Structures are given as C-alpha cells and as structure tokens.
C-alpha cells in the first residue's frame, strides 16, 4: 500500500469515527431530553386542566383516569377525544374534554371544556383558533376575559333561549365587528353541555373503554 492509499484510508477511518461519534451524541442527547419533553408536555396539560378544575377539587391522577370518545357529532370532533375525569375519593367531580366550534369566522375553534358532575360548567378555554386579531381573537383569555363568563353556567342557567349573543336575544356579549365568532363558541359550549347531560354515566365509567356516538 503506497503513501497516498494509506492517507486516503486514514482520512476514511477518521470520517467514520466522526460519523459514529456524531450519531452517538445525537442518540444520547435525544434520550436525555425525551423524558424532559414528555414531563413538560404533561405539566402543560395538567396546568390547562387545573385552570378549569382546581387541583384541590380532586385527588385522583387525572391524567391517567381517562376515557377515549369519538368522533362525536355533537362535539363536531372528527377524531378520538380524550376525556379527563376528576374524582374525589372515587366520587365523580368533573369531566374535561375538547369540543369544536366548526363555524368560526376563520374556521374551526378548538375548546377545552370542563363540566362538573352537577352539570355546571367548570370553565371554558380556547386552545386553538384562527380568528382575526383585534376582533374575533377576543375569545382568547390572553386578549379578554370574555371566555371566563361561562364558569358556573348550565343548561338551565341561563334558559335555552338565552344561550345566544345579545344581538340574537341572548345574554352574551358579541364583539364589535365580529358576531360570528362568539356565536360559534356559545353554540359549541351549549352542545357540549347537552352531550354531557346525555352521556354523563358513560363518561364517568371506571373502565377506560372507548365510546362512540
């Protein structure tokens, strides 16, 4: 083997060692951060749930006490949805799940809705939307407190005819120049309450079976 061949072989070996080292480093880094990312995602979800149902109100592992439902026509969901069940000493306290307002001004609005076993709303939050900044985006709690008014309401409070914006004879404020967005959210919340009322026993079943409707 001449000098040039030896030099080429040496460079090849160096590149191979570098590639193996780089790959190993990526794998080690991924393994080290995977659990951290999962923990962060879990905590973010738990924080969102606790915004609706305070942690002091339940003592079960709410992220493990779940039920898969869907797709559900009443919730306008097209894929399976996870229901998180809050319990206090095994007694049902609240269910938290997502619902879709399909007819927002700029498309679908995804809501996180918490409903107490009594049928009262623990709260509602918008977790995804494409509404117009400065107009329809007032459904976002970071923009206004409009979405917080649902807490404590139920199908009987207010009565059915009042589950609408004031422009339609209801009790909820609309936004200046953006009536479509709040109208869509109000209807989606009302639909979620109806669904909960009709399927409450199923939602709180102990066994984590998948439910369709």
C-alpha positions in Angstrom: 0.0 0.0 0.0 1.5 3.3 -1.1 1.6 6.5 0.9 -1.4 8.0 -0.9 -3.6 5.0 -0.3 -2.6 5.0 3.4 -3.5 8.7 3.6 -6.9 8.1 2.0 -7.6 5.1 4.3 -6.6 7.2 7.3 -9.0 10.0 6.3 -11.8 7.5 5.7 -11.3 6.0 9.1 -11.3 9.5 10.7 -14.6 10.3 8.9 -16.1 7.0 10.0 -15.1 7.6 13.6 -16.5 11.2 13.4 -19.8 9.9 11.9 -20.2 7.3 14.6 -19.4 9.8 17.3 -21.9 12.3 16.0 -24.6 9.7 15.7 -24.0 8.5 19.3 -24.1 12.1 20.5 -27.5 12.7 18.9 -28.9 9.5 20.3 -27.6 10.3 23.8 -29.0 13.9 23.6 -32.4 12.6 22.4 -32.6 10.0 25.2 -31.7 12.7 27.8 -34.2 15.2 26.6 -37.1 12.8 25.7 -38.3 12.4 29.3 -37.9 16.1 29.9 -40.1 17.0 26.9 -42.7 14.4 28.0 -42.7 15.8 31.5 -43.1 19.4 30.2 -46.0 18.4 27.9 -47.7 16.5 30.8 -47.3 19.6 33.1 -48.7 21.9 30.4 -51.7 19.7 30.0 -52.2 19.5 33.8 -52.0 23.3 34.1 -54.6 23.7 31.5 -56.9 21.3 33.2 -56.3 22.9 36.6 -57.3 26.3 35.2 -60.8 24.8 34.8 -60.9 22.4 37.7 -58.6 23.4 40.6 -56.4 20.6 41.8 -57.8 21.0 45.3 -61.2 19.7 44.0 -59.9 16.2 43.2 -57.4 13.7 44.4 -57.0 11.1 41.6 -54.4 11.0 38.9 -56.5 12.9 36.4 -54.0 12.4 33.5 -54.4 8.6 33.9 -58.1 8.5 34.7 -59.2 9.0 31.1 -61.8 7.8 28.5 -61.5 7.9 24.8 -64.6 9.1 22.9 -65.4 9.9 19.4 -65.6 11.0 16.8 -68.7 12.7 18.4 -71.1 14.6 16.1 -72.5 16.7 19.0 -68.9 17.9 19.7 -68.1 18.3 16.0 -65.0 16.2 16.5 -63.6 14.1 13.7 -61.0 12.1 15.6 -60.9 10.4 19.0 -61.0 12.8 22.0 -59.6 12.1 25.5 -61.9 12.8 28.5 -60.1 13.5 31.7 -62.1 12.6 34.8 -61.6 14.4 38.1 -62.6 12.4 41.2 -62.5 12.9 44.9 -62.1 9.7 46.8 -63.5 7.8 43.7 -66.6 10.1 43.5 -67.1 11.8 40.1 -66.3 15.5 40.3 -65.8 16.8 36.7 -65.1 15.8 33.1 -62.7 17.8 30.9 -62.6 17.3 27.2 -62.2 19.2 23.9 -65.0 20.3 21.7 -65.0 22.1 18.3 -66.9 25.2 17.2 -66.8 24.3 13.5 -68.2 27.6 12.2 -65.9 30.3 13.5 -65.3 33.3 11.2 -61.9 31.9 10.0 -62.6 28.2 10.6 -62.7 25.7 13.5 -62.2 26.9 17.1 -61.0 24.2 19.5 -62.2 24.5 23.1 -61.2 22.8 26.3 -64.4 22.4 28.4 -64.7 21.4 32.0 -68.1 20.3 33.3 -68.9 19.4 36.9 -70.9 16.3 37.8 -73.7 18.7 38.7 -73.9 19.8 35.1 -72.4 23.2 35.8 -69.5 24.5 33.7 -66.2 24.5 35.5 -64.9 26.7 32.7 -64.1 27.0 29.0 -60.8 27.9 27.3 -59.9 28.3 23.7 -56.9 26.2 22.8 -56.7 26.7 19.1 -58.2 29.2 16.6 -57.5 31.3 13.6 -59.8 34.3 14.3 -58.9 37.8 13.2 -56.5 39.6 15.5 -58.2 42.5 17.3 -61.7 41.2 16.5 -62.5 37.5 16.9 -59.4 36.7 18.9 -61.1 38.2 22.0 -62.3 34.7 22.7 -58.7 34.1 23.8 -58.2 34.6 27.5 -55.0 36.4 26.8 -56.9 39.0 24.8 -60.0 39.5 27.0 -61.9 37.9 29.8 -65.0 37.1 27.6 -64.4 33.3 27.7 -64.4 33.2 31.5 -68.1 34.1 31.8 -69.1 30.5 31.1 -68.0 29.3 34.5 -70.9 28.3 36.7 -73.4 28.3 33.9 -75.5 25.2 32.9 -78.3 24.2 30.5 -80.8 25.7 33.0 -78.8 28.8 33.8 -79.4 30.6 31.6 -82.5 29.2 30.0 -82.2 27.8 26.5 -83.3 30.9 24.6 -80.6 33.0 26.4 -77.7 30.8 25.1 -77.0 33.3 22.4 -75.4 36.7 21.8 -77.4 39.7 22.7 -77.9 40.5 19.1 -79.9 37.3 18.8 -81.8 37.8 22.0 -79.4 36.1 24.3 -77.3 37.2 27.3 -73.8 37.0 25.9 -71.9 40.0 24.6 -70.8 40.0 20.9 -67.7 41.7 19.7 -67.8 44.9 17.7 -67.5 43.8 14.1 -67.2 40.1 15.0 -70.5 38.5 15.9 -69.9 35.2 14.1 -67.0 34.1 16.4 -68.8 34.4 19.8 -71.9 32.9 18.3 -70.0 29.9 17.3 -68.3 29.4 20.7 -71.6 29.8 22.6 -73.3 27.1 20.5 -70.4 24.8 20.9 -70.4 25.2 24.6 -74.2 24.6 24.7 -73.7 21.5 22.6 -71.1 20.2 24.9 -73.4 20.6 27.9 -76.1 18.7 26.1 -73.7 15.9 25.3 -72.6 15.7 28.9 -76.1 15.6 30.1 -77.0 12.7 27.8 -73.8 10.6 28.4 -72.7 11.5 31.9 -72.9 8.0 33.2 -70.8 6.7 30.3 -68.2 9.5 30.7 -67.6 8.6 34.4 -67.4 4.8 33.9 -64.4 3.4 35.8 -63.2 1.2 32.9 -61.3 3.2 30.2 -63.4 1.9 27.3 -63.7 3.7 24.0 -67.1 5.3 23.5 -68.6 6.4 20.2 -71.8 8.3 19.4 
